[in-house]
Amino acid sequence: MKTTVSSKGQIVLPAEFRRMDRIEPGQEFDVDRLDRGDYRLVRRATPPNEGAIDWLLACPEKGFFVRVESESTDSL
């Protein structure tokens, strides 16, 4: 696929690729220069539980997610 560098130096990933790989706005990538004119773009891994609390709190059934007080493990 073809893309163009903007006047701000931005490169847009084609929508088809973003859909196939579930790329969301704000996701970070590393860019490596392999050689003159050759670059590699790699999506940075997100922490395994990133967004889990927001997802639970967004549940339409209110009261689904309830904070539970935990006991200290100091006495174990």
C-alpha positions as a Markdown table, in Angstrom:
| # | Residue | x | y | z |
|---|---|---|---|---|
| 1 | Met | 0.0 | 0.0 | 0.0 |
| 2 | Lys | 1.0 | 3.6 | -0.6 |
| 3 | Thr | 1.1 | 6.4 | 1.9 |
| 4 | Thr | 2.5 | 9.9 | 1.9 |
| 5 | Val | 4.5 | 11.9 | 4.4 |
| 6 | Ser | 2.7 | 15.1 | 5.4 |
| 7 | Ser | 4.2 | 18.6 | 5.6 |
| 8 | Lys | 4.5 | 17.9 | 9.4 |
| 9 | Gly | 6.5 | 14.7 | 8.8 |
| 10 | Gln | 3.6 | 12.5 | 9.7 |
| 11 | Ile | 2.9 | 9.1 | 8.0 |
| 12 | Val | -0.6 | 7.7 | 8.0 |
| 13 | Leu | -1.0 | 4.0 | 8.2 |
| 14 | Pro | -3.7 | 2.9 | 5.7 |
| 15 | Ala | -7.1 | 2.2 | 7.3 |
| 16 | Glu | -7.1 | -1.4 | 6.2 |
| 17 | Phe | -3.9 | -2.1 | 8.2 |
| 18 | Arg | -5.3 | -0.2 | 11.2 |
| 19 | Arg | -8.4 | -2.4 | 11.1 |
| 20 | Met | -6.6 | -5.7 | 10.6 |
| 21 | Asp | -4.2 | -5.0 | 13.5 |
| 22 | Arg | -6.6 | -3.2 | 15.8 |
| 23 | Ile | -4.5 | -0.1 | 15.9 |
| 24 | Glu | -6.1 | 2.7 | 18.0 |
| 25 | Pro | -5.3 | 6.4 | 18.3 |
| 26 | Gly | -2.6 | 7.0 | 20.8 |
| 27 | Gln | -0.8 | 3.7 | 20.4 |
| 28 | Glu | 3.0 | 4.0 | 20.3 |
| 29 | Phe | 5.4 | 2.6 | 17.8 |
| 30 | Asp | 9.2 | 2.4 | 17.6 |
| 31 | Val | 10.8 | 3.4 | 14.3 |
| 32 | Asp | 14.2 | 1.9 | 13.4 |
| 33 | Arg | 16.4 | 3.0 | 10.5 |
| 34 | Leu | 17.7 | -0.1 | 8.9 |
| 35 | Asp | 19.5 | 1.4 | 5.9 |
| 36 | Arg | 19.2 | 4.4 | 3.7 |
| 37 | Gly | 15.5 | 4.5 | 2.8 |
| 38 | Asp | 14.6 | 1.4 | 4.8 |
| 39 | Tyr | 12.7 | 1.7 | 8.0 |
| 40 | Arg | 10.9 | -0.7 | 10.4 |
| 41 | Leu | 7.8 | 0.3 | 12.4 |
| 42 | Val | 7.0 | -1.9 | 15.4 |
| 43 | Arg | 4.1 | -1.4 | 17.7 |
| 44 | Arg | 5.1 | -1.1 | 21.4 |
| 45 | Ala | 3.6 | -3.7 | 23.6 |
| 46 | Thr | 1.0 | -2.5 | 26.1 |
| 47 | Pro | 1.0 | -3.7 | 29.7 |
| 48 | Pro | -1.2 | -6.8 | 29.9 |
| 49 | Asn | -3.9 | -5.2 | 32.1 |
| 50 | Glu | -3.9 | -1.7 | 30.7 |
| 51 | Gly | -7.5 | -0.4 | 30.5 |
| 52 | Ala | -9.0 | -3.3 | 32.5 |
| 53 | Ile | -10.3 | -1.0 | 35.3 |
| 54 | Asp | -11.8 | 1.5 | 32.8 |
| 55 | Trp | -13.4 | -1.5 | 31.0 |
| 56 | Leu | -15.0 | -2.8 | 34.2 |
| 57 | Leu | -16.2 | 0.6 | 35.3 |
| 58 | Ala | -17.8 | 1.2 | 31.9 |
| 59 | Cys | -20.1 | -1.8 | 32.4 |
| 60 | Pro | -23.7 | -0.7 | 31.8 |
| 61 | Glu | -25.0 | -2.6 | 34.8 |
| 62 | Lys | -24.2 | -0.4 | 37.7 |
| 63 | Gly | -22.9 | -2.0 | 40.9 |
| 64 | Phe | -21.2 | -4.7 | 38.9 |
| 65 | Phe | -17.7 | -3.7 | 39.9 |
| 66 | Val | -17.4 | -3.1 | 43.7 |
| 67 | Arg | -14.2 | -2.2 | 45.4 |
| 68 | Val | -13.2 | -4.8 | 48.1 |
| 69 | Glu | -11.1 | -3.9 | 51.1 |
| 70 | Ser | -8.2 | -6.3 | 51.4 |
| 71 | Glu | -6.5 | -7.5 | 54.5 |
| 72 | Ser | -2.8 | -6.8 | 55.1 |
| 73 | Thr | -0.3 | -9.6 | 54.4 |
| 74 | Asp | 2.0 | -8.3 | 57.1 |
| 75 | Ser | 0.9 | -10.9 | 59.5 |
| 76 | Leu | 1.5 | -13.9 | 57.2 |
